[in-house]
Each structure stands twice: as C-alpha cells, then as structure tokens.
C-alpha cells in the first residue's frame, strides 16, 4: 500500500520494460483520482487520444520546454501561477 501519493505524476509513454499506457491503466486501477501527465514524442492524434482514454489527465509532446510543463501542472492543479 502506498501511503504517500504524488499530487501529479509525469510519466513517459516510451519506457523500456512496460508501455506507459499500461502503467497509466495500472495506476488508475489503483487510484482513479490520480493526476497523470503523459509525455510522448508523438504528435499523432490517435496516440494522444489513447493517452487520454487510458486515464492520463493530460499529455505533453516532446520536445517541450519548461513553460509547457509548468502550464500543464498548473492546469491540472488548478493553480494560476
């Protein structure tokens, strides 16, 4: 059981041992309120839709800059900073 849960999780779609979409599904099965930003090198709308339907709250396309990451985090957290 995980006692300390992050407010927001940033997760890459391409990982060496397990697909990011599967990890998102596992996390959502454990905690349906998890806030996950999936990071992907793809700008294909089908891939983006898969990210969101798997349970990711948002996505960021690579390459990205700090401001786009910060904006996504603020959007999800409801923080206007």
Phi, psi and omega in degrees: 000134179267122180273324182252113180252136177291151176293319180221137180245128173260127187223131178280141179293319183263109178233154188292325187254333182215137179298138181302325179296321178293321178297317178301313180300319178296316180296315181295325177296326179279319182218098184293348178263005181299140178254113186236128172256117180267131181256129183220148175276351183272142171247014179290125183301327178296317178294317179299317177298320177298320178302311184288322180285340177285344179125354177297142180282326182203177177216158174229131178268138174278151348288152180228163177245169183304320182297323179290325176294313180299319179298315179298316179297314179295320178300315182289321183279346183080013181270129182268008182288000000 
